[in-house]
């Protein structure tokens, strides 16, 4: 006979009970969003406010930069315009001092004295001032313009229909559109009453001539 272990049957006959059924289920932990929904909303609002401030600051800085750029461009244009104006004034002052020399060269050329080495020097000087933009103007027979002509002598002439430059006493000079010396001229105006009397006289003479031709001349007594 085998000996029976006391209590062995009792333990073996007890049913197995799952451990999870004997222990109560723990409550599920709440998620982070469910735990602090109010905190997340406040942080989002703060971030939106900071983003709006950053955008506003960026817009102000951009406007300042654009304004500074426009002011700089205006400054550059103004400096360039002033530089050109200063250069033109300096060149005009230099050429104005040379005008008496150019007048002497012109008179020497008119009298046939521009010969030899003096002729070469004169032509070189005239070429140099032309490169600097100096232009001579003033011709006989052109209409008188008080903006570019200075009348030193005045007379009447029956063969002109308007105030005309009949003699150039000193030529005028300009640089571009700027006149540095007007042309000094002698002018002639139409003879007073010449335009109204002369055509009437011509028509009368023509009519008398035609009558004489038709009558065959005066009869002899």
C-alpha positions as MATLAB code, in Angstrom:
seq = 'XXXXXXXXXXXXXXXXXXXXXXXXXXXXXXXXXXXXXXXXXXXXXXXXXXXXXXXXXXXXXXXXXXXXXXXXXXXXXXXXXXXXXXXXXXXXXXXXXXXXXXXXXXXXXXXXXXXXXXXXXXXXXXXXXXXXXXXXXXXXXXXXXXXXXXXXXXXXXXXXXXXXXXXXXXXXXXXXXXXXXXXXXXXXXXXXXXXXXXXXXXXXXXXXXXXXXXXXXXXXX';
ca = [
       0.000    0.000    0.000;
       1.088    3.429   -0.743;
       0.811    6.068    1.779;
      -1.449    8.947    0.914;
      -0.102   12.337    1.502;
      -2.471   14.116    3.710;
      -4.115   17.124    2.135;
      -2.869   16.387   -1.348;
      -6.263   15.640   -2.793;
      -7.793   18.759   -1.379;
      -5.205   20.977   -2.972;
      -5.370   19.171   -6.269;
      -9.128   19.390   -6.434;
      -9.236   23.190   -6.016;
      -9.866   24.901   -9.395;
      -7.289   27.333  -10.782;
      -8.466   30.904  -10.483;
      -6.958   33.474  -12.831;
      -4.968   36.069  -11.023;
      -6.524   38.909  -12.957;
      -9.988   37.961  -11.820;
      -9.000   37.995   -8.197;
      -7.371   41.454   -8.378;
      -9.538   44.501   -9.086;
      -8.760   46.374  -12.349;
      -6.869   49.618  -11.859;
      -8.561   52.756  -13.185;
      -7.162   54.006  -16.530;
      -4.866   57.026  -16.160;
      -6.206   60.141  -17.844;
      -4.337   61.403  -21.015;
      -2.274   64.563  -20.994;
      -4.822   66.434  -23.102;
      -7.654   65.394  -20.755;
      -5.517   66.136  -17.725;
      -4.716   69.759  -18.538;
      -6.890   71.103  -21.366;
      -6.973   74.604  -19.928;
      -3.188   74.876  -19.829;
      -2.784   73.934  -23.491;
      -5.356   76.536  -24.585;
      -3.536   79.242  -22.679;
      -0.186   78.308  -24.232;
      -1.683   78.348  -27.752;
      -3.171   81.802  -27.201;
       0.191   83.050  -25.940;
       1.972   81.650  -29.008;
      -0.566   83.269  -31.349;
      -0.089   86.608  -29.591;
       3.697   86.324  -29.887;
       3.372   85.458  -33.584;
       1.179   88.517  -34.178;
       3.726   90.720  -32.405;
       6.531   89.261  -34.501;
       4.580   89.896  -37.714;
       3.817   93.455  -36.665;
       7.466   94.099  -35.818;
       8.548   92.580  -39.132;
       6.124   94.824  -41.033;
       7.447   97.919  -39.242;
      11.083   96.977  -39.923;
      10.280   96.285  -43.575;
       8.599   99.689  -43.936;
      11.607  101.364  -42.287;
      13.978   99.565  -44.631;
      11.973  100.571  -47.695;
      11.876  104.188  -46.541;
      15.629  104.226  -45.937;
      16.244  102.683  -49.339;
      14.087  105.320  -51.051;
      15.879  108.103  -49.163;
      19.245  106.658  -50.180;
      18.233  106.494  -53.845;
      17.058  110.113  -53.709;
      20.346  111.075  -52.065;
      22.353  109.345  -54.781;
      20.389  111.076  -57.537;
      20.783  114.434  -55.819;
      24.535  113.946  -55.387;
      24.905  112.901  -59.028;
      22.870  115.917  -60.183;
      24.952  118.267  -58.017;
      28.176  116.711  -59.282;
      27.149  117.253  -62.903;
      26.062  120.829  -62.129;
      29.363  121.623  -60.409;
      31.283  120.190  -63.351;
      29.270  122.252  -65.841;
      29.815  125.429  -63.829;
      33.561  124.781  -63.582;
      33.850  124.128  -67.337;
      31.721  127.191  -68.135;
      33.901  129.402  -65.933;
      37.056  128.138  -67.610;
      35.692  128.602  -71.113;
      34.385  132.062  -70.261;
      37.937  133.100  -69.422;
      39.087  131.807  -72.818;
      36.496  133.711  -74.865;
      38.712  136.813  -75.361;
      41.447  134.536  -76.727;
      38.947  132.950  -79.120;
      37.833  136.427  -80.207;
      41.451  137.355  -80.985;
      41.837  134.156  -83.008;
      38.688  134.986  -84.968;
      39.850  138.512  -85.775;
      43.269  137.218  -86.833;
      41.583  134.722  -89.150;
      39.438  137.471  -90.716;
      42.518  139.597  -91.420;
      44.562  136.697  -92.802;
      47.044  136.783  -89.920;
      46.393  133.205  -88.749;
      49.473  131.581  -90.276;
      52.415  129.451  -89.256;
      52.784  128.142  -85.748;
      50.147  130.531  -84.442;
      47.609  128.861  -86.739;
      48.423  125.410  -85.328;
      48.113  126.620  -81.744;
      44.822  128.376  -82.502;
      43.312  125.359  -84.201;
      44.428  123.122  -81.321;
      42.793  125.454  -78.808;
      39.553  125.589  -80.808;
      39.505  121.794  -81.050;
      40.019  121.453  -77.279;
      37.225  123.824  -76.311;
      34.921  122.096  -78.806;
      35.588  118.781  -77.046;
      34.567  120.437  -73.783;
      31.184  121.237  -75.353;
      31.685  124.860  -76.402;
      29.580  125.799  -79.433;
      29.729  129.054  -81.398;
      26.557  130.595  -82.813;
      25.447  133.768  -84.553;
      25.163  134.301  -88.327;
      24.294  137.235  -90.512;
      20.764  137.156  -91.872;
      19.175  135.181  -89.047;
      16.199  136.546  -87.145;
      16.965  138.505  -84.007;
      16.272  136.543  -80.811;
      16.682  138.571  -77.607;
      17.345  135.396  -75.612;
      20.559  134.644  -77.518;
      21.387  137.958  -79.233;
      22.525  141.270  -77.825;
      21.856  144.192  -80.158;
      24.662  146.774  -80.071;
      23.683  148.661  -83.236;
      20.306  149.414  -84.740;
      19.192  150.597  -88.171;
      16.361  150.390  -90.709;
      16.507  148.573  -94.011;
      13.924  148.353  -96.801;
      14.885  144.782  -97.751;
      14.029  143.055  -94.437;
      10.610  141.943  -93.278;
      11.505  141.429  -89.580;
      14.192  142.410  -87.132;
      17.290  140.763  -88.599;
      20.930  140.383  -87.599;
      22.828  142.154  -90.373;
      26.291  141.986  -88.777;
      27.927  139.769  -86.123;
      30.163  141.950  -83.985;
      31.073  139.109  -81.596;
      29.922  135.500  -81.933;
      27.950  133.917  -79.146;
      28.911  130.762  -77.276;
      26.915  128.072  -75.499;
      27.482  124.796  -73.691;
      24.604  122.471  -74.410;
      21.466  124.505  -73.739;
      23.279  127.027  -71.540;
      24.329  130.310  -73.158;
      27.552  131.628  -71.637;
      27.694  134.683  -73.904;
      25.046  136.046  -76.278;
      25.982  136.948  -79.814;
      26.588  140.682  -80.072;
      25.060  141.878  -83.310;
      23.902  144.825  -85.372;
      20.233  144.596  -86.252;
      18.048  146.153  -88.900;
      14.300  146.616  -88.770;
      11.893  147.102  -91.687;
      11.613  150.660  -92.896;
       8.555  152.270  -91.283;
       5.656  152.180  -93.772;
       7.722  150.334  -96.405;
       5.513  147.269  -96.396;
       2.311  149.272  -97.017;
       3.528  152.044  -99.359;
       5.809  150.077 -101.635;
       3.178  147.599 -102.947;
       0.755  150.465 -103.632;
       3.392  152.349 -105.599;
       4.254  149.263 -107.634;
       0.596  148.645 -108.516;
       0.129  152.300 -109.529;
       3.195  152.276 -111.767;
       2.086  149.025 -113.384;
      -1.367  150.448 -114.060;
       0.073  153.633 -115.616;
       2.372  151.611 -117.833;
      -0.431  149.430 -119.119;
      -2.548  152.506 -119.955;
       0.301  154.089 -121.900;
       0.792  150.915 -123.910;
      -2.906  150.723 -124.822;
      -3.083  154.364 -125.927;
       0.095  154.070 -128.004;
       1.874  156.766 -126.088;
       1.233  160.507 -125.893;
       0.042  162.284 -129.057;
       2.265  164.912 -130.639;
       0.800  168.367 -130.961;
];
